[in-house]
Amino acid sequence: MASTPIADLSYRNYDGQLEAPTFRWWVVAKMSMRMAIKKRGFWVWSCISAYWYLILGAIYYFVDVLGQQSAGQVNFIFASTVWKDKFLDAFSISQMLLFIVALLIGVGTIANDNRANALLVYLSKPCTKADYLIGKWVAIFLLLLAVTAVPALLFYAYCFMSFRQYGFVTQDPAFFWKLLCILPIPAALHASLCLGISSLFKQGRLAGATYAAVYFLTLSFTKAMQVIIVINWVDEMPRQARRHAVNAASHAPELVQSLFYGSVDGIQIGLAKVILGTNGTPMFPGNGSPPIPHAPNGLVFGAIYLMVCALSILVAWTRVRAVEVVTS
């Protein structure tokens, strides 16, 4: 009886669809996003970041219900509401929470690959350094954009359907398009900074500590500028005038008001003010509210924003390389 060879069952030829390697970066992005969304902290902090939109929605719902019960009376809360400033408040409050989300999903993205020597695999042909960096950047950008945009757009839809009679649309007909312009600002900045800082380390924890140090040091600087603005307001305006001041604009030196935006959060808030065309109003309007710094120079802060993003990506470009360890 003739013996027949045993077939090798350990290998199978791929007979699926073959596509051109145009979107190799998308494979890197999908894998990075898949790993990020498995983290419970991502979902927890993403939901927490939307809390001010929920608070505003609840407040305006009850104000509207109570206003309907008192027919014939002008609802003074809606009459005094500047809608784009409410979105600016929610955008500003969410900044630190967005930073925490970026810290969880982005700052270790390259550092952990360095620790695992994964760049030898990632940067093997046909995947290039550009494919790797674009994929990592897009993954962080898309996740943070979703965290920023979903609550903002849901709140916009709620206000559009419920409060058009209170000037939600007529106050600024172009507000929706302005909102679409400011939503990607945090995602792009954090994605760039995460790549740049992460590429400098081989431990995700060290990269996270460094990014946290940069964030909080710059934040403390802007808080110092805010204290100077308040002290100037107290010194310049008599006590009686401060008591009756409503939505007082800051009269501090322009340099101090510009330096108020000199942080990771401040750059984003300053650009949002420029795009929305507002200086903002006090979150809780009333007599004696501290002054609000004016919106910064749009061209200057736009250039600073682009420069920070470009330098961060350049750092990542120079640091990312596959180094093969050869032992004798």
Secondary structure, 3 states (H helix, E strand, C coil): CCCCCCCCCCCCCCCCCCCCHHHHHHHHHHHHHHHHCCCHHHHHHHHHCCHHHHHHHHHHHHHHHHHHHCCCCCCHHHHCCCHHHHHHHHHHHCHHHHHHHHHHHCCCCCHHHHHCCCHHHHCCCCCCHHHHHHHHHHHHHHHHHHHHHHHHHHHHHHHHHHCHHHCCCCCCCCHHHHHHHHCHHHHHHHHHHHHHHHCCCCCHHHHHHHHHHHHHHHHHHHHHHHHHHHHHHHHHCCHHHHHHCECCECCCCHHHHHHCCCCHHHHHHHHHHHHHCCCCCCCCCCECCCCECCCCCHHHHHHHHHHHHHHHHHHHHHHCCCCCCCCC
